[in-house]
């Protein structure tokens, strides 16, 4: 630990050589609302610090802390975006996919569970991709977690997609939505013959 500043009684802002966040006393950790509480008393600086700001918001507002007016709105924005379920349940404010990247990504994946989703792409520089195409690797989507990260089965499909269509892709695309043409593998092909097909 490099620094430790007590911002509220029992709440320290700590920094290390590589990271930081809030560290709570046992009493503060016990006082954390269940919807926002972590298993340990360390709330890292990327996202989890927002849990502490929301949990003790009335106390933060009552302080003369010069960072409060910057941190509280930012905490709401970050928590709504990255912790939409906890944020919505704690605040009573519905979080829609429009309000949260996590909710939006989760909804997009949930809509195509069981389909083959693009996971990697190769330009026509690759020896298996004809000129004007993009070679795409698709994996079958098994599900999506609370943070909007996809879970895949072991099945893989390979396809060729028109370069212009691929350039217009959205965050979650399937074999069908990209209009992919299936190829058996990423084995090298003769580009001139493939381009004529």
N, C-alpha and C positions, 0 to 999 in steps of 0.2 A: 504494500500500500504506500502510495506517495503522499497523498493528502487525505484528510478526513475533516470535513467541516460540518458541524451540527447545524442543520437548517431549521429543524423543529425539535423539541425535546424527544429524544429517542430515534431521530431520523438523521443519519449522516449522509452527506454526499461524499463519496470516496472516489479517488482516482488511483490507478496503477499505471505501470509503464505502458500498458497496451489497452486498458479498458477502464470502466468505472460505472457509477450508478449510485443507487441508494442502498444503504445498509440499515436495517431496522433492529431496534432492541427487541428483546423477547416480548415485552409488553406491547410494543407497536405491532409486532408480527401477529400477536394474539388478537389485536384490535382490527386487523385488516378484515374487511368484509369477505366472506367466503367466495363471492363471485370474482374478486380481484386478487385473492391471496395466492402466492406461490408456496411450494412446499418448503423452501428455505427463505431466509430473511434477506437475500441479496436480489435486488431488482436492477438488472443491467441497464446501461444508458441508451441502448438502441430503442427498445419498446417498453420493457417492463417497468421502467421508471414512471411511466404514465399511470400505472396502477396506484402508486403511492400518492401521486398528485390528485387523482380522482377520489381516492379513499378518504383523504384528509383535506379535501378542498376548502371546507369552511375555515379550517385553521390556517391554511395558506393565505386565504383572502384576508384574514384578520391580521396578518403580519405586515411589516413594513419592508419586507424582503424586496429589493429592487428587481429581482428576476421574476417575481410572481406574475406580473402582467404580461410577460413574454411566455413563460412556461405553462401557465394554465390553459390558454387557448391552444397552444401547440400540443399539450397533453391530450386535450379533447380530440384534436384532428388526428393525431397519431393513433390513439386508442380506437377511434371510430374506424380508421382505415385498417389497422393490423390486428385488432382484437374485437371485431365487430360483434360477436356473440356476447362476450363479457361486457362490452361497453353498452350494448342495447339493454341487456338484462339489468345492469347496475343503474343506468340513467333512466330507464323506461322509455327511451327514444328509439324508435325503429330505425335500423340501419339497412338501407336498401343496397342492391348491387351498384347503384349509381354513386352511393356515398363511400364505398369501400372497394379498393382493388382486390382484397381478399374475397369479399362476398361476390364480386363480379367474376373473378376467376373460378371460384368454387361453383357458381351457377353455370358458367359456360362448360365446365367439365362434367357436372352432373347431367347436363342435357345430352351428353354423348357417351355415357358409360356403356361399355360393351363394344363401342366402335374403335376403329384404328385411328390414333391421333399422331400427328407429326411430332417427332422428337429430335430429329437431326436432318440437316440438309447439306448437299454438296453441289457446288457450281459445276459448270461445264468444263472446268479445268480438270475434274476427276475423270479418270479413264473409263468410267462406266456411264458417264452422263453425256448425251449428245449436245451439240451446239444449240443454244436457244432453250435448253431445258434445265430444270433443277432436279437432282436426284434426292428423293426424300425417304427417310426411314420412318415407318409408322409402327407404333406398338399398340396392342389392344389395351384399352383403358379398363381397369378393374374397379377403380373408385377414386375418391378425392378426399384429402384430409381436411381438418378444420381450418388450416391456413391456406387452402386452395392448391396444395401440391398434389399432383397426380400419382396414383399407384397403378402399375402396369402388370399384366400377365407376362409370361415369357415369350408370347407369340410376336413375331416381327413380320412386316410386309415391306416391300420396297416398291417405290413408284417414281414415275417421271411426271413432272408438272411443268407446264409452260412457264417460262421465266417471268413473263409479264403478270400472269395470275399469281405466281408465288410472291411477287413484289407487293401485291395488294392484300396479303394474308392478314388475318386477325390473330389474336393471341392463341386461340384454340381452334385448330383446323383438323379436319378428318380427311381420310382418303377420298371420300365422296365429295366433300365440300371444296377440295382443291382440284377435283377433276383429274385425279392421278390415273395414270396407265400403269398397271402392274408389270414389274419385271421380276425375274426369278431370284436375282441376287445382285450384289455389287461387283460382279465379275466384269473385267474389261470387255468392251465391245468396240467394233469398228465404227467410229463416229460418222463417217460418210454414209455407210449403209443405214445406220439408225436414223440419221437426219432425213433420209429419203422416205422412210416409212411413215 
